[in-house]
């Protein structure tokens, strides 16, 4: 589950994952080819099923408005995109940056 369903620069995006991830694990949100690191949490925080990411805003390079495929990378392992074998195309999960 991802909330909110769309976002703009500076918005915090919350992604629910299973299994829970430790504070020490690397967590990256991928929107197309853009990589957004997770919001830092205390080193001794308990493992969590909820990860927060803040979309970059100026003066940092921002992600241009558009529709992207969303994935999460945890310690190098990426969530899968959905694939439609009938059309032989990836279909999501989609995410909109406004």
C-alpha atoms as one frame of an Amber mdcrd trajectory, in Angstrom:
protein
   0.000   0.000   0.000   1.290   3.445  -0.963  -0.095   6.733   0.380  -0.866
   9.255  -0.897  -1.821   7.938  -4.372   0.006  10.845  -6.042   2.493  13.447
  -4.836   4.443  16.593  -5.616   7.918  17.792  -4.596   8.323  17.783  -0.811
   5.509  15.304  -0.170   6.123  12.406   2.211   5.196   9.074   0.647   4.522
   6.126   2.945   5.021   2.607   1.600   3.906  -0.461   3.543   6.139  -3.509
   3.075   6.199  -7.134   4.171   8.320  -8.388   5.885   9.326  -5.571   8.221
  12.659  -3.876   7.508  15.344  -2.952  10.014  16.529   0.610  10.535  19.987
  -0.403   9.312  18.758  -1.691   5.944  19.074   0.454   2.819  15.633   1.556
   1.610  15.124   3.259  -1.777  11.914   4.294  -3.556  12.210   3.941  -7.326
   9.958   6.033  -9.547  10.933   5.055 -13.070  14.682   5.747 -13.152  14.572
   8.156 -10.176  15.827   6.917  -6.795  14.595   8.481  -3.546  16.266   7.416
  -0.267  14.102   6.692   2.765  13.659   9.202   5.564  16.293   8.383   8.180
  15.179   6.639  11.358  17.072   6.084  14.609  19.679   3.341  14.369  18.074
   1.387  17.224  14.472   1.655  15.926  12.454  -1.555  15.850  11.862  -3.187
  12.447   8.932  -1.552  10.663   6.431  -2.409   7.931   6.092   1.285   7.068
   8.783   3.252   5.222   8.647   6.977   4.500  10.239   8.782   1.561  10.240
  12.530   0.832  10.137  13.556  -2.820  13.035  15.926  -3.481  12.295  19.623
  -3.845  14.305  22.607  -5.059  17.151  23.400  -4.784  17.698  19.622  -5.173
  16.813  18.179  -8.587  13.087  17.415  -8.580  11.283  14.524 -10.243   9.374
  15.927 -13.230   5.584  15.582 -13.189   4.433  12.409 -14.890   3.395   8.797
 -14.467   6.001   6.333 -13.236   6.267   2.697 -12.274   6.876   2.449  -8.515
   9.212  -0.070  -6.914  10.938  -0.357  -3.562  14.559  -1.513  -3.207  15.621
  -2.984   0.137  19.334  -3.827   0.424  19.518  -4.211  -3.368  16.431  -6.431
  -3.770  13.641  -4.740  -5.765   9.904  -5.292  -5.662   8.511  -6.631  -8.924
   6.585  -4.747 -11.551   3.283  -6.214 -12.717   3.372  -7.663 -16.222   0.581
  -8.365 -18.703   1.558 -11.392 -20.820  -1.232 -10.670 -23.330   0.216  -7.263
 -24.217   3.779  -8.174 -23.243   4.030  -4.901 -21.334   4.619  -3.826 -17.751
   1.496  -2.339 -16.187   2.498  -1.111 -12.756   2.270  -0.394 -10.007   1.737
   3.134 -11.352   2.457   6.324  -9.415   1.820   9.929 -10.427   4.072  12.871
  -9.606   2.200  16.157 -10.037
